[in-house]
Each structure stands twice: as C-alpha cells, then as structure tokens.
C-alpha cells in the first residue's frame, strides 16, 4: 500500500482528499501545519508528499525547499489556490514535481499521483548499462543523472533535467510545447500557461556558458529544437 503524506490546514480539503485517496487504497497521513509536516517527512517513509502552499508555522514553499535541501527525493505535489504562471513556476522551481490548482476534481488528483508514482519508480529503477546521450559538446548520463558541457559539470533542477533529457532523446526534432508538457510534467497544464518557455529559458542560461554555441533554438509558431547553430 502506497503511503501519502498530506500537509494541508483546511479541514474540508483534508477530509475530501483523505476520503478519496483512502477509498482508492492509499494509506494517508495528515499534518495540519508546515513544521509538523516537515518533521513527519524526516521521520517517515512516504511515497508522495502532497503539500499546500499557504500553511501555518512554515509555508509550503519553505517546506519544499528544506525537503530538497536534505536531498530527499520524495515526489512532491503542490496544492494551491494561486494559479498564475508565476506561482506555478515558483512552486516547481523550489523542487516540486507537479502543481495542482484548487479547486480540483479527485479524478485529476489521482491522475497526478499515479503519474508521479510511475515517474518515481522509473527514476529509482536499477540500470545495468550506462545510458549516455551526447550532442555537440553536451553530455547527459541518465544513470548517474549528470550533465556536462565541454567537460564542465552543470547543476540542473529535476525539471530542467527531464526537459534536457527530452531534447537529448530527440536531437534535430522540433518539439511542440504540448509534447514538452506531456513528457516533462506528465499531465497537461492549461495550454495557456508559458511554463515551458520559462523552463526553456532557465535551461538555456545554464547551457549557454560563456563562449559556448547556442544549442536550443526557437522555431516560431512550432516550439523548440536542439541543434547546432548554422
């Protein structure tokens, strides 16, 4: 039975989620404030953390930062009423794996949870042979989860890493924003959000070191492509 930690201070939301997930066979533990939630993450062994942003004692963003700073790789799904692109990006950038805006339907929450569980199980599966992708002077080792350019190791967030992996698996192919949303985030966001563009820009800044050739190019009206400059 998969164990889920829900950190949410709204009693009605807690009851709704707890009832729905329990009926689906999940074991749900609940914390009503950020400090308690953080302590439970440290002491327990959970498969997923569902984390509200607006919490007493410590807000959800800070809880997420501390969990990631302690190198815990538990999948994190953030819940919030703040649905702007900026808030989505901030939540993901603190280390969250997915972001669900209130109000939401239980069926959508369950879909997000199953996607995160599949992704987590794939990420943690043993790999017999190293899978290394190379393009120009860029190298991605998908067993060691490392990225380097011209021999210099780069530090990427988990979302940036998944985005680059998609590009490295599809060099010279134009990837649409919809494809990237599906493959990197697992579930479609509102197609009106520019979260893809924001993360492509983050990735470009880390890849385009001084003197390096630009590798991720914009194809107007279509998406982005990994290719060498002409």
Residue pairs with C-beta under 8 A, 6 or more apart in sequence:
1 25
1 26
1 27
2 25
2 26
2 27
2 47
2 48
2 117
3 26
3 27
3 29
3 44
3 45
3 46
3 47
4 21
4 26
4 27
4 28
4 29
4 46
4 47
4 48
4 49
4 50
4 113
5 28
5 29
5 30
5 31
5 37
5 40
5 41
5 44
5 46
5 48
5 49
5 50
6 14
6 17
6 18
6 21
6 28
6 29
6 30
6 31
6 50
7 30
7 31
7 32
7 33
7 34
7 36
7 37
7 40
7 49
7 50
7 51
7 52
7 55
7 60
7 63
8 14
8 17
8 30
8 32
8 50
8 52
8 55
8 79
9 32
9 33
9 52
9 54
9 55
9 56
10 52
13 52
13 79
13 102
14 30
14 32
16 106
17 28
17 50
17 106
17 109
18 28
18 30
20 106
20 109
20 110
21 28
21 109
21 110
21 113
22 28
24 110
26 113
29 40
29 44
29 46
31 37
31 40
32 56
33 55
33 56
33 57
33 58
34 55
34 56
34 57
34 58
34 59
34 60
34 62
34 63
35 57
35 58
36 57
37 49
37 51
37 55
37 58
37 63
38 58
38 63
38 66
38 67
40 46
41 49
41 63
41 67
41 72
41 74
42 70
46 74
47 74
47 75
47 117
47 120
48 74
48 75
48 76
48 77
48 113
48 116
48 117
48 120
49 67
49 74
49 75
49 76
49 77
50 77
50 79
50 113
51 60
51 63
51 64
51 76
51 77
51 78
51 79
51 96
52 60
52 78
52 79
52 80
53 59
53 60
53 61
53 78
53 79
53 80
53 82
53 91
54 60
54 80
54 81
55 63
58 66
60 78
60 80
61 90
61 91
61 94
64 76
64 78
64 91
64 94
64 95
64 96
65 94
65 95
67 74
67 76
67 95
68 94
68 95
73 120
73 123
73 124
75 97
75 98
75 116
75 117
75 119
75 120
76 95
76 96
76 97
76 98
77 96
77 97
77 98
77 99
77 100
77 112
77 113
77 116
78 91
78 96
78 98
78 99
78 100
79 100
79 102
79 104
80 87
80 91
80 99
80 100
80 101
80 102
81 101
81 102
82 101
83 101
85 193
85 194
85 195
85 198
88 99
88 189
88 193
88 195
89 195
89 198
89 199
91 99
92 99
92 159
92 195
92 199
93 157
93 159
93 202
95 157
95 158
97 116
97 119
97 158
97 159
98 112
98 115
98 116
98 185
98 186
98 187
99 189
100 108
100 109
100 112
108 187
111 187
112 186
112 187
115 186
115 187
116 186
119 186
127 142
127 143
129 143
130 141
130 142
130 143
130 144
131 141
131 142
131 143
132 139
132 140
132 141
132 142
133 139
133 140
133 142
133 165
133 168
133 169
134 140
135 168
135 171
135 215
135 226
136 213
136 215
136 228
137 149
137 150
137 151
137 212
137 213
138 147
138 148
138 149
138 168
138 207
138 215
139 147
139 148
139 149
140 146
140 147
140 164
140 165
140 168
141 147
142 165
145 161
146 153
147 153
147 154
147 156
147 161
147 164
148 154
149 207
149 209
149 212
150 209
150 212
152 209
154 206
154 207
155 206
156 164
156 203
156 206
157 202
159 184
159 185
159 199
160 199
160 202
160 203
160 206
162 183
162 184
163 180
163 184
163 199
163 200
163 203
164 203
164 207
166 175
166 179
166 180
166 183
166 184
167 175
167 216
167 224
167 226
168 226
170 226
171 226
171 227
172 225
172 226
172 227
173 225
173 226
174 219
174 222
174 223
174 224
174 225
175 223
175 224
175 225
176 222
176 223
177 191
177 196
177 197
177 223
178 188
178 191
179 223
180 196
180 223
180 224
181 188
181 189
181 191
181 195
181 196
182 188
184 199
185 195
189 195
200 216
200 224
203 216
204 214
204 216
207 215
207 216
208 214
208 215
213 228
213 229
214 229
215 226
215 227
215 228
216 224
216 225
216 226
217 224
217 225
217 226
217 227
217 229
218 224
219 225
